[in-house]
Amino acid sequence: METIQVIIMTVLMFFVIVTVHEWGHYFFAKRAGVLVREFAIGFGPKLFSYKKDETVFTLRLLPFGGYARMAGEDPELADIQPGQTIAVRTAGEQVKSIFVDQLDNRRNVIRGEVQSIDLVDDLRIVMDVDGEVQTFSVHPQAMMTVKGQEIQIAPRDRHFNSASVGQRALSIFAGPAMNFILAFVLCVIFVRMTGVPVDNPQGVVLGQVTEASAGQVAGLQKGDIVEEINGVHIGGDSAKMIGMIEQSPGKTMQWKIERNGQQETISVTPKADPKSNNVGKVGVSVSPQTRPAGFTETFTQAGHQFVDMSTAILGGLKKLLFGQFHINDLAGPVGTVDMTAQVARQGLASMILWTALISTNLGIFNLLPIPALDGSRLIFIFVEWIRRKPIEPSKEGLVHVIGFAMLFLLMIAVTYNDILRLIKG
């Protein structure tokens, strides 16, 4: 049952983070009048989809990402050439449906040979219908059917690049911004759940007790307050406690604890950990004594936590940029899932704080000026604003393709290393 809960919490974390990020892009693009064709969570084969208004919402197999596909960003429609035979269905004075193939199976349509067609600017089709040249006005939301798939046409004013520089910049920045907002909200929830440290703590509170660990063998329980070890007062100094444990592998220690208002003394013998130079380990997590947070404290503490997480992430990026890192410092999807599963076993509060950290990390990472990321797209928009004209789409597209390929190769290397670490334990 615990494994199922961990899996559900892990998948839910990725789902929430990605959904919030892509919703930022989607919402502000829609406000700018851009046609958003698909709002996707995940990549790969489609598992589920439904259409609302003009957008198809899809859930895909691999939950590590998502996208909001906007009109004008990719080749979208079948390229209809003069001389090609098509069929159209009209409603009133305008074409509402265009059929490119399987014309013999279409009913209540007008078939003809295309003389000229413009589905972007003029929105009109000129066809030779039984020897008579006819001109048809096309509805701006007309649907084109190709190989059984319906695609809505996109007039130029519905393309992403037709929005103003400010509207496009806001649509791109909104994704990372939503991750920051989510992280702060989660920090607020975490503070409300766990409280704030007391000013003069009497001890350190035990959290998760690992199964079959020295702590569990000794009888330690989650919620125990450790006041003294070998007669040494701990107070709220968890670092002192950890240091004493690490220096005592195989040595029995006397722990004075408070449990349910009653004081007890428990003998604990730390185990030597061969993976950490044989330092002593008890197998418990620790946290400071807390009290319920006030209304103002909740937001100030949440703000401190958000700033601390952001600072730590930026510090890691600094090491990455200046080469002061090892590949083991990076984690891909496999490593992130493994760490998420470990955190999920520590309880809901730990999972909420971890989700806030991952959301902050995603927001900051996406703002980096790396091709294919939101930061790079913002740079192109900024350059366009300076030049007063856009960069040629083919050149920008090439930069993003190269950047995506480089990120993909890095992801393969990191994932391979993650798998090796799992195999080696």
C-alpha positions, 0 to 999 in steps of 0.5 A: 500500500505504501508503494502505491501511495508513493507512486501516486504522490510522485506522479501527482507532483509532476502533474501539478508542476507541469500543469501550472507551468503550461497553464501560465503559457496557455492563459496569457496566450489566450488573453493575447488572442493567440490560437492555442491548438493543444494543451499537453501534459506529458510527451509521447503517445496520447492517453486521453484527450478532450476538446474545449472551445478551440483547444485540445487538452491531452494527457500523454504517456511520459509525465516529464514535461508538457507544452502549449502548442500555439498557432504559427509555431509549427507547420500545421495545415496541409499545403493545398496547391493550385490545381488540387481538387478539394471539397468545401462545406459552406454555412451561410456565405462562408466556408466552414469546412475544408476537405483535402482527401476522401472526397467521394465520402463527403456529403453536402459539399462543393467540389472543385479545382483550386485556382488560388487559396489563402487561409492566412490573410485574405481567407478566401478560396477561388475554385473551378466548380464544373467549369465555373470559377467561384470565389468563397469567403472562409470563416476565420474558425473554419476546420480543415479535415486531413486524413480524418483529423480536423485542424482549425485554420489560423488567420495571421492575427491568431498566430503567436508571432502576431501578438505584440512584443509585450504580450508574447514576453508575458506569455513566455514568462508566465510559465516560470512565474506560475512555478514561483507562485506555486512554490510560494503557496506550497511553502505557505501550506508547509508552514501552516502544517509544521509551524515555526521553531520555538525560541528556546527548544528543549530538544530535537524532534524525531521525524521518520524512523527508517525500518530496521535501522538502529533507531527502530531497533532501539525503540525510537518513534516519530515525534519523540523529543530528544533532550539529552544524549549521554548527559549532554543537553541538546536543546535545538542543536540538531547539528550537535546531535548528528555530530555525536551520533556520527562519532559513535559507531558501534557505541551504546548511547543513552538518550533522554527523550520526551514521549507523550509528556513522559520522559524516558531513557533509551539505549541507542547504538549507532550502526557504522555506515560503510558508504559514509566512511563508517560514521555512525547512523541511527536512521532517523530524520530530525526537525526543530521543535515548533509552534503554530505560526501566526498569520503574518509569520506564515507568509514571512517564513514562507518567503524566507523558505522560498528565498533560501531554495532559490539561493541554493538553486542559483548557487548550484547553477553557478557551480555548473556554469564555472565547471565546479561540479560533477555529473553526480551533482545532476539528476535527470528524470530517473534520479528525480523520481528516485529522490521524490519517492524517498521524500514521499515516504517521509510524509505529506509535509516533506513532499509539499516542501520537496514539490516547492523546491522542484517547482522553483528549480523548474522555474529558474531553469526555464529562465536560463538563456539556453536555446529551446528554453523559455529564457532563450525565447525571451532573449529573442523577443528582447532582441526583436524589441531592440531591432524593431523587427523580428529575427528570421523564424528559420534562424531562430528555429535552428537555434532552438533545435540545436539547443534542444538536441544538446539538452537531450544529449545531456539528459541521456548522459544524466539518466544513464548516470542515474541508472548506474547509481541505482544499480550500485545502490 
